[in-house]
Amino acid sequence: MDSPQHWTLIAFSLGLAGGVYGLFAAFASVTSDDTTQRVRSWVNSGQRKPEDWGDAITILFDQLFGSVLSIRFVVVSTIISIITFSLVSTALASYSVGELTVAYQPDGGTSVVATLIGTFISAAMANAIPDYLSTMETRAVLGHMNNRGSLLRFLAVDTVFTSAVVMAWLFILFISVRGAIISLPDMADFVIASFNPEHRSFVGIPALIITTYTTSIWVWLYLVGSWFLRVSRRLRVLLRFDERPIESIGFVSALLVTVLFWVSMAL
């Protein structure tokens, strides 16, 4: 790995950790005292069966995003989508600089920079659509499964429906670009191949897929981060959990994401 890539990945990991913590800090800023107490009580219950695992996170979700059909829901979802897309595409581009200078050649008198900016904005806004649908899907699954099943069951169902959103959006994109219907096997082969750094769609397709899972991922992080705090009283004391419950979950989640990122880079 050369120096520019190395520093790009370091910056990405720091941005990723900061983004995760920032999201939980945003939750804390809009969360009512009653909801904060729900989170505190659920985590402090230790290793006992979490009877009400869905209550606090559903309320947190609604207090940050608002109702599903509200303007606030669209705006918050879009902002999170664009920020995530920026981080992911930057990290991926560090492996494929050639794609940015070859795939998007400027037309006429348009500069390379202007072309790249225009392409990025178009891609980010297009990516906001499946992210919005994914956010709606996650909220619907939360509403339906709230305290009705295990955490693992929720994660499995949410993953399946989010994957359906991703596949449907990719199918629409392929039709709009190619002007013809593509078979599912061919589309699957193209998507798998796009994760190769030498592929011409290395940045665009993987970034779209990864960011569409963002809404699901932060819910998973909340649950996993809460679990670590539930089973470790020392960690709760170290992070002053009783004073800052949601921020503590955010710190653990940010740490987990950073560790997973560097482990994946080492593989």
NUMIMI-609173 format. One line per 2 residues: number of its first residue (from 1); for each residue y, x, z of C-alpha. Coordinates in Angstrom, 1 decimal. Layout:
N
NUM> Y X Z | ...
This chain:
267
1> 0.0 0.0 0.0 | 3.3 1.5 -1.0
3> 6.4 1.5 1.2 | 8.2 -1.5 -0.4
5> 5.2 -3.7 0.0 | 4.7 -2.5 3.6
7> 8.2 -3.4 4.7 | 8.0 -6.7 2.8
9> 4.9 -7.6 4.7 | 6.4 -6.6 8.0
11> 9.5 -8.7 7.3 | 7.3 -11.6 6.2
13> 5.2 -11.4 9.5 | 8.4 -11.3 11.5
15> 9.8 -14.2 9.6 | 6.6 -16.1 9.9
17> 6.5 -15.6 13.7 | 10.1 -16.5 14.0
19> 9.7 -19.6 11.8 | 6.8 -20.8 13.9
21> 8.6 -20.3 17.2 | 11.8 -21.7 15.7
23> 10.0 -24.9 14.7 | 8.7 -25.4 18.3
25> 12.2 -24.6 19.6 | 13.5 -27.3 17.3
27> 10.9 -29.7 18.8 | 12.1 -28.8 22.3
29> 15.7 -29.5 21.4 | 15.0 -33.1 20.3
31> 12.2 -33.9 22.8 | 12.9 -36.3 25.6
33> 12.2 -35.4 29.2 | 9.4 -37.9 29.3
35> 7.6 -36.3 26.3 | 8.2 -32.8 27.7
37> 6.5 -34.0 30.9 | 3.6 -35.4 28.9
39> 3.1 -32.0 27.3 | 3.4 -30.2 30.7
41> 0.9 -32.6 32.3 | -1.6 -32.3 29.4
43> -1.7 -28.5 29.4 | -1.7 -28.2 33.2
45> -4.8 -30.5 33.4 | -6.8 -27.3 32.6
47> -10.2 -27.5 31.2 | -10.8 -31.2 32.0
49> -11.4 -33.5 29.0 | -8.1 -34.1 27.3
51> -8.1 -37.9 27.2 | -4.6 -38.2 25.8
53> -4.5 -35.3 23.3 | -2.7 -37.3 20.7
55> 0.1 -38.9 22.7 | 2.4 -36.0 23.1
57> 2.1 -34.5 19.7 | 2.6 -37.9 18.0
59> 5.8 -38.4 19.9 | 6.9 -34.9 19.2
61> 6.3 -35.5 15.5 | 8.4 -38.7 15.5
63> 11.2 -37.2 17.5 | 11.6 -34.2 15.0
65> 10.9 -36.0 11.7 | 12.0 -39.6 12.5
67> 10.2 -42.6 10.9 | 8.2 -41.9 7.8
69> 10.5 -43.8 5.4 | 13.7 -42.5 6.8
71> 16.2 -40.1 5.2 | 15.8 -37.8 8.1
73> 12.0 -37.5 7.5 | 12.7 -36.5 3.9
75> 15.4 -34.0 4.8 | 13.4 -32.3 7.6
77> 10.3 -32.2 5.5 | 12.2 -30.6 2.6
79> 13.9 -28.0 4.7 | 10.6 -26.9 6.3
81> 9.0 -26.9 2.9 | 11.7 -24.7 1.3
83> 11.8 -22.2 4.2 | 8.0 -21.9 4.1
85> 7.9 -21.6 0.4 | 10.5 -18.8 0.6
87> 8.5 -16.8 3.1 | 5.2 -17.3 1.3
89> 6.4 -16.6 -2.2 | 8.3 -13.5 -1.0
91> 5.1 -12.1 0.6 | 3.1 -12.9 -2.5
93> 5.7 -11.4 -4.9 | 5.4 -8.1 -3.1
95> 2.0 -7.8 -4.7 | 3.0 -9.0 -8.1
97> 6.5 -7.6 -9.0 | 5.5 -7.6 -12.6
99> 5.1 -11.3 -12.7 | 8.7 -11.9 -11.7
101> 10.0 -9.7 -14.5 | 7.6 -10.6 -17.3
103> 6.7 -14.3 -16.8 | 10.3 -15.4 -16.5
105> 12.2 -13.7 -19.2 | 15.7 -14.9 -19.6
107> 16.8 -16.8 -22.7 | 19.9 -15.9 -24.6
109> 22.6 -14.6 -22.3 | 21.1 -15.7 -19.1
111> 20.6 -12.8 -16.6 | 17.2 -12.0 -15.1
113> 18.6 -12.7 -11.6 | 20.0 -16.1 -12.6
115> 16.7 -17.0 -14.3 | 14.7 -16.0 -11.2
117> 17.0 -18.0 -8.9 | 16.8 -21.0 -11.1
119> 13.0 -20.7 -11.4 | 12.7 -20.3 -7.6
121> 14.9 -23.3 -6.8 | 13.0 -25.5 -9.3
123> 9.6 -24.4 -7.8 | 10.8 -24.9 -4.2
125> 12.1 -28.4 -4.9 | 8.9 -29.3 -6.9
127> 6.9 -28.0 -4.0 | 8.8 -30.2 -1.6
129> 7.2 -33.3 -3.1 | 3.5 -32.5 -2.1
131> 4.8 -31.2 1.2 | 6.5 -34.5 1.9
133> 3.3 -36.4 1.0 | 1.3 -34.0 3.2
135> 3.7 -34.7 6.1 | 3.3 -38.4 5.6
137> -0.5 -38.0 5.5 | -0.6 -36.0 8.7
139> 1.5 -38.6 10.5 | -0.8 -41.4 9.3
141> -3.9 -39.5 10.5 | -2.3 -38.9 13.8
143> -1.4 -42.5 14.2 | -4.9 -43.7 13.2
145> -6.9 -41.1 15.3 | -4.6 -40.9 18.3
147> -7.0 -40.4 21.3 | -9.8 -42.0 19.3
149> -11.8 -38.9 18.5 | -12.2 -35.2 19.3
151> -9.7 -32.6 18.2 | -12.2 -31.1 15.8
153> -12.6 -34.4 14.1 | -8.9 -34.8 13.7
155> -8.6 -31.3 12.2 | -11.5 -32.0 9.8
157> -10.1 -35.4 8.6 | -6.6 -34.0 8.2
159> -7.9 -31.0 6.2 | -9.7 -33.3 3.8
161> -6.7 -35.6 3.2 | -4.3 -32.6 2.9
163> -6.7 -31.0 0.4 | -6.7 -34.3 -1.6
165> -2.9 -34.2 -1.7 | -3.0 -30.6 -3.0
167> -5.6 -31.4 -5.7 | -3.7 -34.5 -6.9
169> -0.4 -32.6 -7.2 | -2.0 -29.7 -9.0
171> -3.7 -32.2 -11.4 | -0.3 -33.7 -12.2
173> 1.3 -30.3 -12.7 | -1.5 -29.2 -15.1
175> -1.1 -32.4 -17.1 | 2.7 -32.0 -17.3
177> 2.4 -28.3 -18.4 | -0.5 -28.5 -20.8
179> 0.0 -32.0 -22.0 | -3.7 -32.8 -21.6
181> -6.0 -33.7 -18.9 | -7.9 -30.8 -17.3
183> -11.4 -31.1 -15.8 | -11.8 -30.6 -12.1
185> -14.1 -27.6 -12.6 | -11.6 -25.9 -14.9
187> -8.8 -26.6 -12.5 | -10.8 -25.2 -9.6
189> -11.6 -22.1 -11.6 | -7.9 -21.6 -12.4
191> -6.8 -22.2 -8.8 | -9.4 -19.7 -7.5
193> -8.3 -17.1 -10.1 | -4.6 -17.6 -9.3
195> -5.2 -15.9 -5.9 | -5.9 -12.7 -7.7
197> -2.7 -10.6 -7.5 | -3.0 -9.7 -11.2
199> -3.1 -13.4 -12.3 | 0.0 -14.7 -14.0
201> 0.3 -17.6 -11.6 | -0.4 -15.5 -8.5
203> 2.9 -16.4 -6.7 | 3.4 -20.0 -7.8
205> 0.0 -21.7 -7.3 | -1.0 -20.0 -4.0
207> 2.5 -20.6 -2.6 | 2.3 -24.3 -3.4
209> -1.1 -24.6 -1.9 | -0.3 -22.7 1.3
211> 3.0 -24.5 2.0 | 1.4 -27.9 1.4
213> -0.8 -27.2 4.4 | 2.2 -26.3 6.5
215> 2.5 -29.7 8.2 | -1.2 -29.6 9.1
217> -1.0 -26.0 10.2 | 1.8 -26.6 12.8
219> -0.2 -29.5 14.3 | -3.3 -27.2 14.5
221> -1.2 -24.5 16.1 | 0.1 -26.9 18.7
223> -3.4 -27.9 19.6 | -4.8 -24.3 19.6
225> -1.8 -22.9 21.4 | -2.1 -25.7 24.0
227> -5.8 -24.9 24.4 | -5.0 -21.2 25.2
229> -2.5 -22.3 27.8 | -4.8 -24.9 29.3
231> -7.6 -22.4 29.9 | -5.3 -19.5 31.2
233> -3.2 -20.2 34.3 | -2.0 -16.5 34.2
235> -0.7 -17.0 30.7 | 1.2 -20.2 31.8
237> 2.8 -18.3 34.7 | 3.7 -15.3 32.5
239> 5.4 -17.6 29.9 | 7.0 -19.8 32.6
241> 5.3 -22.7 31.1 | 6.5 -25.3 33.6
243> 10.1 -24.4 32.7 | 9.6 -24.2 28.9
245> 6.4 -26.0 28.0 | 7.0 -26.5 24.3
247> 8.6 -23.1 23.7 | 5.6 -21.5 25.5
249> 3.2 -23.2 23.1 | 5.5 -22.0 20.2
251> 5.3 -18.4 21.5 | 1.5 -18.5 21.7
253> 1.3 -20.1 18.2 | 3.6 -17.5 16.7
255> 1.5 -14.7 18.3 | -1.7 -16.2 16.9
257> -0.2 -16.6 13.4 | 1.0 -12.9 13.4
259> -2.4 -11.6 14.5 | -4.2 -13.7 11.9
261> -1.8 -12.5 9.2 | -2.4 -8.8 9.9
263> -6.1 -9.3 10.3 | -6.2 -11.0 6.8
265> -4.2 -8.1 5.4 | -6.7 -5.6 6.8
267> -9.7 -7.4 5.3
